[in-house]
Amino acid sequence: MRFFKMIAVMAMMFCLSVSSSAFAAETDMQDFRNAYLQGMSNATGYHLELMFQGPTFHSNTIADGLVRKDGSAVMAGNLNWAYTNMDNGQTQQKDMPFYAERSGNAVTLYGQREGVWQRENILGNLSWILDAAASEDRDTKMQYAAAVTDVKTTEIGNGQQRMQITFDGKALSAVQDKAVRNRIASMSEADGKAAMASVNYLNAALAENNPQCVWTIDKATGKTVMLTADLTEIMRSYAKAVLQDSYQGIITLTEEDTQFLASLGYYYNLQVYLTQDDKAANRAVIPAAVKNSAKEANIFADIKSEIISAVKK
């Protein structure tokens, strides 16, 4: 399920990078950069909604999360989805309470399926990619800030300001590439090769697009009222890049993986919505009973087959 892992990377990079800064009331680019570079002084709580939609499958993830200054993080939420069987036209509704925790190099997902708690390391050896986005190193933050090419602001009343932010995808890709290469160099040959392949696909997807997000803030406090981003084109570019390599014989995919990537590359949309919420930390707690009882499993095995029904004829 490598692509599910990369969706998790994109979403978590989004959360880490935006929750670690707040905009001031000034509207020009320099003031934006100065505010961004201030970074976060405390752990940051947030409320997240992730929408993944296609012709036969759509899901909605709602969660509360906490990102600590050291990069560790915890999340508690619920994933619900609907799947329509194209053979009989019937739609099934499903639901999965979940928790997620980032500690060190591991991001562990705990999901309850049919009353039983399961766990899975959803990012394998890729969790360190998140470190770049969460970095408090000034040089790294300056490079990310420099990738912002345009900020348009609108006063919307109630002391709130909306900013439409545009990134240079090639610059963003270059920053991410530089940030991760030293880490990859310290890996074993096998792990480094696998990690570099995933990073190359992600960088290519970023370079092909100029991502945008819309950020609404409370001018008095600098807190995020709402932050939205459409990650559809990045997701689709990533999937198409992998497919292209398979068509050229560079990599080998199973028929199921090919159908899965084709579904994501042409039929599905991915949007993220985030609100800063200081009280989220109180809700983002993993019960000890969940950790103690969870069994190792491939939590998303059945979901994959439901998604690829979009291209099955």
C-alpha positions as MATLAB code, in Angstrom:
seq = 'MRFFKMIAVMAMMFCLSVSSSAFAAETDMQDFRNAYLQGMSNATGYHLELMFQGPTFHSNTIADGLVRKDGSAVMAGNLNWAYTNMDNGQTQQKDMPFYAERSGNAVTLYGQREGVWQRENILGNLSWILDAAASEDRDTKMQYAAAVTDVKTTEIGNGQQRMQITFDGKALSAVQDKAVRNRIASMSEADGKAAMASVNYLNAALAENNPQCVWTIDKATGKTVMLTADLTEIMRSYAKAVLQDSYQGIITLTEEDTQFLASLGYYYNLQVYLTQDDKAANRAVIPAAVKNSAKEANIFADIKSEIISAVKK';
ca = [
       0.000    0.000    0.000;
       2.832    2.378   -0.803;
       0.567    5.022   -2.267;
      -1.608    5.117    0.847;
       1.620    5.736    2.722;
       2.509    8.640    0.451;
      -0.974   10.129    0.863;
      -0.291    9.996    4.594;
       3.060   11.694    4.037;
       1.482   14.513    1.990;
      -1.277   15.097    4.507;
       1.054   14.998    7.499;
       3.609   17.262    5.794;
       0.762   19.687    5.248;
      -0.236   19.566    8.926;
       3.308   19.862   10.249;
       4.365   22.698    7.970;
       1.310   24.879    8.477;
       0.660   24.209   12.149;
       4.166   25.331   13.050;
       3.573   28.935   12.045;
       0.970   31.705   12.129;
       0.471   34.762   10.004;
       0.486   38.300   11.427;
      -1.953   40.956   10.230;
       0.447   42.438    7.642;
      -0.209   41.471    4.047;
       2.977   41.848    2.049;
       5.341   39.000    1.270;
       8.111   40.084    3.630;
       5.793   40.286    6.614;
       4.402   36.881    5.712;
       7.889   35.399    5.659;
       8.866   37.068    8.925;
       5.751   35.652   10.615;
       6.409   32.185    9.210;
       9.985   32.201   10.430;
       8.887   32.874   14.000;
       7.887   29.208   14.217;
       5.964   27.663   17.069;
       6.800   28.109   20.709;
       4.565   25.361   22.072;
       2.912   22.150   20.996;
       0.207   22.819   18.427;
      -3.240   21.248   18.481;
      -5.395   21.021   15.382;
      -8.656   19.632   14.002;
      -8.297   17.916   10.626;
     -10.670   16.796    7.902;
      -9.399   14.786    4.940;
     -11.751   14.075    2.024;
     -10.917   11.393   -0.567;
     -13.533   11.044   -3.293;
     -14.042    9.074   -6.491;
     -16.794    7.513   -8.602;
     -17.251    4.302   -6.585;
     -15.630    5.149   -3.252;
     -15.531    8.223   -1.065;
     -14.213    8.682    2.450;
     -14.109   11.348    5.105;
     -11.500   11.415    7.867;
     -12.148   13.627   10.891;
      -9.502   13.827   13.591;
      -7.986   15.844   16.402;
      -4.216   15.995   16.525;
      -1.257   17.342   18.400;
       2.151   18.188   16.923;
       4.898   18.696   19.477;
       7.928   20.865   18.940;
      10.202   17.806   18.749;
       8.216   16.513   15.750;
       6.397   13.742   17.628;
       2.653   13.720   17.058;
      -0.571   11.970   18.013;
      -4.003   11.870   16.375;
      -7.426   10.488   17.295;
     -10.325   10.320   14.896;
     -12.753    8.427   12.729;
     -12.626    7.276    9.110;
     -15.936    6.613    7.407;
     -16.431    5.604    3.795;
     -19.016    4.469    1.292;
     -18.362    1.939   -1.454;
     -20.676    1.240   -4.379;
     -20.473   -2.206   -5.957;
     -20.765   -1.597   -9.705;
     -21.961   -5.167  -10.338;
     -25.135   -4.881   -8.269;
     -25.393   -1.133   -7.634;
     -25.459   -1.590   -3.862;
     -23.658    0.868   -1.577;
     -22.065   -0.160    1.704;
     -21.270    2.257    4.529;
     -18.295    1.512    6.753;
     -16.679    3.149    9.741;
     -13.304    2.883   11.492;
     -12.309    4.630   14.721;
      -8.552    5.159   14.683;
      -5.526    6.581   16.451;
      -2.125    7.431   14.989;
       1.183    8.186   16.659;
       4.492    9.428   15.332;
       7.447    8.558   17.544;
      11.011    8.466   16.274;
      11.050    6.895   12.824;
       7.704    5.150   13.167;
       4.156    6.313   12.423;
       1.810    3.709   13.871;
      -1.863    3.553   12.946;
      -4.360    1.834   15.244;
      -7.689    1.025   13.583;
     -10.726   -0.833   14.881;
     -12.100   -3.277   12.296;
     -15.174   -5.334   13.227;
     -14.638   -4.616   16.905;
     -10.968   -5.662   16.938;
      -8.083   -3.202   17.243;
      -5.314   -3.603   14.681;
      -2.061   -1.738   14.186;
       0.222   -1.000   11.254;
       3.345    1.068   10.665;
       1.864    3.087    7.806;
       5.018    4.904    6.688;
       7.677    2.251    7.078;
      11.038    3.976    6.730;
       9.500    7.138    5.201;
       8.381    8.932    8.368;
      11.568   10.997    8.500;
      10.386   12.900    5.396;
       8.113   14.752    7.795;
      11.109   16.169    9.654;
      11.879   18.675    6.906;
       8.415   20.214    6.995;
       8.461   20.416   10.793;
      12.023   21.710   11.034;
      12.690   24.740   13.192;
      16.069   25.220   11.517;
      16.102   28.777   10.184;
      17.838   27.947    6.907;
      15.347   25.179    6.133;
      12.385   27.402    7.003;
      13.831   30.192    4.846;
      13.976   27.815    1.896;
      10.361   26.748    2.380;
       9.304   30.390    2.732;
      11.153   31.244   -0.487;
       9.063   28.654   -2.330;
       5.980   30.858   -1.768;
       5.573   32.945   -4.916;
       2.368   34.837   -4.212;
       0.082   35.792   -1.325;
      -3.300   37.466   -1.937;
      -5.124   38.718    1.145;
      -8.783   39.549    1.760;
     -10.390   41.039    4.860;
     -13.530   38.981    5.545;
     -14.802   40.620    8.736;
     -14.994   39.463   12.355;
     -11.304   40.254   12.695;
     -10.399   37.572   10.184;
      -8.161   37.658    7.146;
      -8.019   35.175    4.286;
      -4.811   34.515    2.357;
      -4.494   32.597   -0.886;
      -0.951   31.254   -1.031;
       0.764   29.918   -4.134;
       3.904   27.788   -4.083;
       6.442   27.275   -6.848;
       6.261   23.503   -7.214;
       9.783   23.192   -8.622;
      11.226   25.227   -5.745;
       9.244   23.208   -3.208;
      10.515   20.003   -4.791;
      14.109   21.226   -4.650;
      13.829   22.145   -0.970;
      12.320   18.782   -0.083;
      14.913   16.917   -2.129;
      17.800   18.691   -0.419;
      16.302   18.146    3.009;
      16.028   14.376    2.642;
      19.106   13.343    0.680;
      21.494   13.452    3.635;
      19.115   11.255    5.620;
      18.878    8.749    2.776;
      22.670    8.629    2.508;
      22.832    7.272    6.069;
      20.530    4.324    5.297;
      21.405    0.839    4.238;
      21.659    0.363    0.478;
      18.304   -1.450    0.208;
      16.378    0.965    2.432;
      17.997    3.966    0.766;
      17.061    2.752   -2.700;
      13.425    2.178   -1.729;
      13.190    5.514    0.059;
      14.779    7.414   -2.807;
      12.298    5.926   -5.279;
       9.357    7.203   -3.236;
      10.977   10.594   -2.704;
      11.709   10.944   -6.431;
       8.056   10.311   -7.281;
       6.916   12.831   -4.671;
       9.424   15.432   -5.878;
       8.329   14.910   -9.484;
       4.700   15.379   -8.477;
       5.504   18.614   -6.647;
       7.601   19.917   -9.553;
       4.740   19.424  -12.019;
       2.342   21.554   -9.987;
       2.170   24.924   -8.260;
       0.235   23.998   -5.110;
      -2.098   26.488   -3.497;
      -3.715   26.733   -0.105;
      -6.196   29.170    1.426;
      -5.450   30.282    4.971;
      -7.950   32.148    7.152;
      -6.575   33.600   10.369;
      -7.705   35.528   13.400;
      -5.661   38.708   13.095;
      -5.641   39.421   16.823;
      -4.208   36.056   17.850;
      -2.586   34.816   14.620;
      -4.398   31.489   15.037;
      -5.616   29.492   12.073;
      -9.393   29.660   11.635;
      -9.315   27.428    8.569;
      -6.645   26.178    6.216;
      -7.621   24.310    3.060;
      -5.581   22.690    0.306;
      -6.482   20.598   -2.716;
      -3.853   17.857   -3.062;
      -5.578   16.183   -6.012;
      -3.101   17.122   -8.717;
      -0.094   16.177   -6.586;
      -1.688   12.808   -5.812;
      -2.539   12.214   -9.460;
       0.915   13.263  -10.676;
       2.545   10.867   -8.210;
       0.350    7.962   -9.365;
       0.945    8.698  -13.055;
       4.725    8.906  -12.531;
       4.758    5.428  -10.988;
       2.558    4.094  -13.783;
       4.834    5.624  -16.414;
       7.868    3.845  -14.968;
       5.956    0.569  -14.998;
       4.955    1.054  -18.644;
       8.616    1.655  -19.508;
       9.733   -1.476  -17.660;
      11.669    0.428  -14.985;
       9.574   -1.095  -12.209;
       7.174   -4.025  -12.041;
       3.641   -3.671  -10.678;
       0.992   -6.283  -10.035;
      -2.268   -5.945  -11.951;
      -3.974   -4.848   -8.736;
      -1.361   -2.141   -8.093;
      -1.692   -0.918  -11.687;
      -5.463   -0.623  -11.319;
      -5.070    1.071   -7.940;
      -2.681    3.704   -9.301;
      -4.823    4.250  -12.391;
      -7.815    4.877  -10.112;
      -5.889    7.455   -8.088;
      -4.235    9.019  -11.127;
      -7.418    9.685  -13.084;
     -10.541    9.335  -10.941;
      -9.972   10.456   -7.355;
      -9.756   13.810   -5.548;
      -8.027   14.650   -2.257;
      -8.736   17.731   -0.115;
      -7.464   18.744    3.324;
      -9.095   21.100    5.832;
      -7.386   22.133    9.055;
      -8.227   24.358   12.036;
      -5.892   25.281   14.885;
      -7.431   24.054   18.132;
      -5.573   24.283   21.432;
      -8.028   21.897   23.092;
      -7.347   19.133   20.556;
      -4.490   17.825   22.701;
      -7.020   16.743   25.323;
      -8.887   14.697   22.712;
      -5.842   13.255   20.929;
      -5.008   10.555   23.477;
      -4.491    6.877   22.690;
      -5.960    4.626   25.405;
      -3.518    2.132   26.860;
      -6.035   -0.660   26.211;
      -5.872    0.054   22.467;
      -2.080   -0.167   22.368;
      -2.015   -3.318   24.497;
      -4.678   -5.211   22.549;
      -3.901   -4.197   18.936;
      -2.674   -6.943   16.603;
      -0.407   -6.473   13.574;
      -2.457   -6.344   10.368;
      -2.833   -4.748    6.949;
      -5.620   -2.409    8.003;
      -6.488   -1.129    4.514;
      -6.384   -4.415    2.567;
     -10.103   -4.473    1.730;
     -10.287   -0.714    1.079;
      -7.780   -1.010   -1.742;
      -9.985   -3.414   -3.687;
     -12.962   -1.086   -3.228;
     -11.028    1.885   -4.595;
      -9.821    0.120   -7.724;
     -13.361   -0.784   -8.722;
     -13.357    2.626  -10.443;
     -11.308    1.165  -13.311;
     -12.499   -2.431  -13.247;
     -14.809   -3.274  -16.142;
];
